[in-house]
Amino acid sequence: MDRILKNIKIETAYNKISIKQCAGKLEFRSPDDALQSVIDLETPHRIALVNLEYLIAILLFIPAPERILMLGTAAGSLLHFLRHHYPKSHITAVDIDSELIENLLQKKILPEAGPQLNYVYDDAAHYIQHSQQNFDLILVDIFNGAQSPRWLSEKNKIGALYHLLAEHGAMAFNLLIDSDHEFTRFYRNLRLTCHKQTLCMPVEGFENTIAYGFRDQLPQRELAWYMEHTLEMSHRHSIDYMAILSAIYTTNPSGEAGI
């Protein structure tokens, strides 16, 4: 990755961001200086934001995914992570902001498209209603400004995502929803769609809430199995999954989604 990138600003029809190089990292910030994304220049595959660690922790509960759908690319932190740890997986990355994506590709911040990575320029709500593909993992990381889009709470949209899941597939949502009523609506519809095979948890120190939905009932596992599995995954991905697993057990009633 280009180490001499200086502080720049990018303004498109959908985004206005500043990219600042600081202490070996690229920081993506909104006009109010809120931190939106971070890329480590030395090791871009290492996730630098805690909320994305919580999002990707869904990998603790599913087999290694072969087909991945990403709704929202941001600065590409998750893309770099997935391409590094799951190089044989095929990733479809959907984003409405083609100008931003092309700009980040030109600056070599995002990984190039290729046989295992396809960029699709489309509105996420439109894409999920018309896609004919199936995916083992769907990651939803999209925002309208500083909030998750309201359509994510709609049962038909959650259902459309659910029907894109392959057998044993799962979906994970990175959410910013200020309204308790709106979150309750979202999670009720997610649980109805996924037949109560769901998990959710707040992200400590962040305003984000993470939610998972599973296509099938997860196998019942002893805590000792999850502890051993989580330690192994933590070492492999350089993420403290143990802290995340603790948050999952603390937040969700015993027995939910097979935990």
Steps between C-alpha positions, in 0.01 A plus 500: 500500500621849412674643807541853365130579481451845649194639668228532238129572473253315279153632429244306299123506461476263798802570719727773624804357675848599609782247489779571746824308540580469868745269681517250216125493447252656262208655685176568314300779661168671437462881473438516878830310552327181611716193434337278238768252404868418553753316285834387642759572229743235624241223535178606324341161575499574874170651608559826685148581623332306779151513346629317192663237721157439656345484154750248364472287816205329331775277354512330841163338425519391135726293274757689294287686244554434130271777369481833680278801437606835642248784500716811539876503450606805705880522481538128434613381842271196489595433139870487584427278800288252306736483201793432732338235721261345244685534167292229331169668585318699236392846617232721347534856633196721438517878535291778351788749494686399183698827497640438847583135428678588175694772681611261775591235242710753310684590821549126572317527832246238394619164363467458123210307352583154374375141479428492875376858544223673310388861557136575423380861482140489617268608777509225763120486536464460122775238480357267764155510340633400157805279565472135394813387686541323833759583763648325802559831676337842460657801673284813524703813571307785338396839631304808398717764660544395863208254510408163357245537219141463617422238237721252688222470759241395244402135513495460121857632471624272778314218328671582170838474673398173664405348164846581365657275765626160400448197720669562837550865401491800734476877488653764727390863540704797622228735626469858616136551600424776750134414547425215742168453320673466162756252633225295665320493164817391320583224746142371519493467122844338494391241759176429311689455174775284650265292715660641815848391391656838581751667727566867577737699718613859555860592423676617815612862465308549173142589411480205262287192553587176323235247400533154347236294322545133406332296227497180703500409864856487625617176659492499878855542631649485844664820626833315510476434124438867427785603729750276318367597157504870587858489626612336177314756286636786712854388429430452129333839447686709761167598657396464865198287426485389863382847606240494223380151595463622858286790378285257300442274800431801724251662262308199366291255705654157542401265223436762232630408155670194642746672736 
